[in-house]
Amino acid sequence: MIRIMKPGRVTAAVLAAGAVTALAGGPAQATTAPAGAGWTADLSTVDDNDVNVTGAGGTLTLADAAWHGTARVFAGSEGSLTTAAHRLGSPANRVSAELTADTPKGTSVDVDVRGRTGVNDWTEWTPAGTALKSAVSEVQVRISLHSSTDGVRPAVTGVALSADSVPQVNALTAATALTYKVYATREGLTGRTTANGHVIAGRDHFVALPTGRALSGKGSGTYTVRVCKTDASRCEYAPVWDIGPWNTKDDYWNPASVRAEYKDLPQGQPEAYAAYHNGYNGGKDDLGYKVENPAGIDLADGVFYDGLGMSDNGNVNVTYLWTGSGPTGVVSTAGDPMNVRASASTSAAVKGLAANYAKVTIECYVEGDTVAGKFGTTNIWDRIGPNNFVSDTYLQTGSDGPVAPHC
């Protein structure tokens, strides 16, 4: 992510982590460019996957100069545009961006990138100028606008992009997804709008993490967590649809070589924990507010009450599923979350929930009860976590048969 904060008209050259791409809420038609060729971001095409921006006349600015997402509690506004996927002429691991923008005092513009690493897999959103974890051939760009004063807007008139490769120093590889114990709070805020444009419903099923690096598009589960009670008695698999609690740039699960801020903290420790317990950063978050609890994740009400059966804020074990590898499937239901069971049977104990759009890792499969569902009728059940099974007929895997080994 690059952030331009100097008031006035600016043109900034930025190097952005490797070719990046992401589908915010659904695939876009990718364009192809010759190797080494540059391209420009389309600032005029704004759709339902973009948040509080307008591109009238080819100038990108905030649509409502007083609207902001749930993570902001003060005056000002914010919004973002995610470009269509762009296919590179040859693999690269860095994207350069030259931004032309008017940024009045108190406004800023960020540019982030991400790259496709598999059919349904993407890197985290990465600040322009930081190498991605691997070379990619398809990329996507997210342009975020911020203002700290109601009525004052930045205006972006051009984003020129190019891709190349640099020696890889921040490669992140893991066969098993990272898991950390963090303090969870209930988000609530029914009727408010999340950072990805989702309007929060009662008993909703999503989570918030304190960074935009792992923010899924609306109606997408590119970045999904498994959040479990510490005794593993209940879990929910839910997409990341909001930014918070407390911080906005704290990807605490990443090592110091990659972590955006607070690199001196232990990997897996949220800044809010250190601020609350140890007075880190003067006991404040990155917005300057006193940290009142050590939370590293917010849970929508449906996750909090129905998925985990929690009655109060407390510690949970969170697995950041996109940090691992292996075959995956996307939960596809009529809208309600599906039951996660202790074995491959419709009468087995319910161990939690898997939210619609959640992207889960399939560890292995077994044969069990025959179930008629979204993708036909099958007796295949997929294990998506320890003693956590779901019927394959509700997982979009790209295959009619098993995609993982037999358990």
C-alpha positions, 0 to 999 in steps of 0.5 A: 500500500502506498499512502500519499498525504502531502497536500496539493497535487502530487505525482508519486512513483511507487514500487508495489509488491509483485503482480497482484490480483484479486476478485472482489466479490466475483471474477472480472474479465482479465486483460493481457499485456505484453511482457514489460508493458505498462497499463493504467487503472480504469478509474471510471468503472465503479460497481457494487464491489467498490465502496463509497467512490465515484469515477465520474469524468475519469476522476476517482473521489469519495462519493459521500464526503462524510461516510466511513466504515465501522473502524472509524469513530471520528469525522471524515470519510473513506472509500475504495475502488478495486480494479478488474484483474489484469493479466501480465505478459510474463510472471512478475513479483512487483508492481510499480504505480505512479499516482497523480492526485489532488490531496488536500490537507488531511486527505490521503490515497493508498495503493495496494496490490495482490496476485493470483497464485492459484484458481481460487488463491490470492496473495494478501493485499500488499503495499505498493513497493513490497514484493509479493510472496511469489511471482504471479501472472495476474494482478489486481489493484485497490485504490483507497481514499481517506479524509479526516475532515467531513466534506474534504475529498482527495481526487485521483486522476491517474494511476499508471502501473507496470510490473517487474521482478526483484530478488525475493526476501519476504517469501512466506510459505506454509503447509499448515495455516497459522493459528494464534490465540487472541482476544475476541469481541462482539462487533454488533453494529447491525445496519452499519456498513463494513469496510467491504461495503456489506450492510451488517444484518442481525446474527450476521456471519463474518469477522473483522481483522485489524488490517486491510491486507486480508479484507475479502470483497463483498460476497467473497471469502478469499480471506477466511478464518477458522475461529474456535473456542479454546477447548475446540468444542465449537468453531466457525469458518467465516470470511473477513469482511471488515477492518478492526478492532482498534487498528487498521494496519496490524497484520499481526499474524505475519512475521516482522519481515512482512508485518506492516507496523509494530514489527518489534512485537512477537508474531501473533500478538496484536498491537491492541494486546501489547497496548492494553497489557503493557502500555505499548504505543502509550496504550493507544491504537494507530488512530490515537485512541486509548485501547480499552481491551486487547482484542485482535478480532471482532466477531459478527453476532451470528459467529459470536452467539450461534457459531461459537455459543459465546456469552461474553468477550474472551480468548479464541483460537484463530486460524488464518486459512489463506496462510496455508496450502492445500485444496479448498472449497467455497461454502455455497448455501442459500444464505444461511451458514451450514452445520459443521459436524463431528463425523460424516453423518447428518445426525452427528453432533454439530461442532459449529458453523461454516458461513456462506462464502467461507473458503475452507481448506479440505484436508481429506474426505470420507464416505458417509450419509448421502446428502442432496444439496447445492451441487447435486447428491453425494455421500462425500464428506470433507474434513475441513478441520479437526473433527470438523466435517461438511457435506461436499455438495455444499462446497464449490471445489471445481470438481464433481469428485473428491479434491483431497486424499481419502482420510 
